[in-house]
Amino acid sequence: QKVKGNINPKVWARNVKISELNNVAIESFVDAISGDGNNSVVFTNLGMALSTQKRDEVTLSGGQVMRIKDLFLKAIELDPNYPHAYNNLGKTLTRGGSVKLLNGQQMSKQQLYLKVIDID
């Protein structure tokens, strides 16, 4: 079935595996970072895509290897008021865990979630 000369999205979605879509998304986010390394949303989305693939790290176009946590930390450095980066960074921590932000500030998992509430 076709819709306006394109593949019907419902038919296409049934036939494509989610993992294939995530791989395409990961590649797209890596490309976006190589074009503009100052977009906190792209770093956050890349971290989320890796997480759904159960991958711990990614190699960027320049050869730099970044872990999921590093992607969220970079997103926070780029935009300290982007709540999704704090939320997703909190998800990477174990109960009672904490992380040092790139500005040197130490934050617990609870503080990260409270920051999300404060920003929103």
Long-range contacts (C-beta under 8 A, 24 or more apart in sequence): 18-52, 19-53, 22-49, 22-52, 22-53, 23-53, 25-49, 26-50, 26-53, 26-55, 26-58, 30-58, 30-59, 30-60, 30-61, 31-61, 33-60, 33-61, 34-60, 34-61, 34-62, 38-78, 39-78, 40-74, 40-75, 40-76, 40-78, 40-79, 40-82, 40-85, 41-75, 41-82, 41-84, 43-71, 43-72, 43-74, 43-75, 43-78, 43-85, 44-71, 44-72, 44-75, 44-82, 44-84, 44-85, 44-88, 46-71, 47-71, 47-72, 47-75, 47-88, 48-88, 51-88, 51-91, 68-92, 69-99, 73-99, 73-101, 73-102, 74-102, 76-101, 76-102, 77-101, 77-102, 77-103, 81-119, 82-119, 83-115, 83-116, 83-119, 83-120, 86-112, 86-113, 86-115, 86-116, 86-119, 87-112, 87-113, 87-116, 90-116
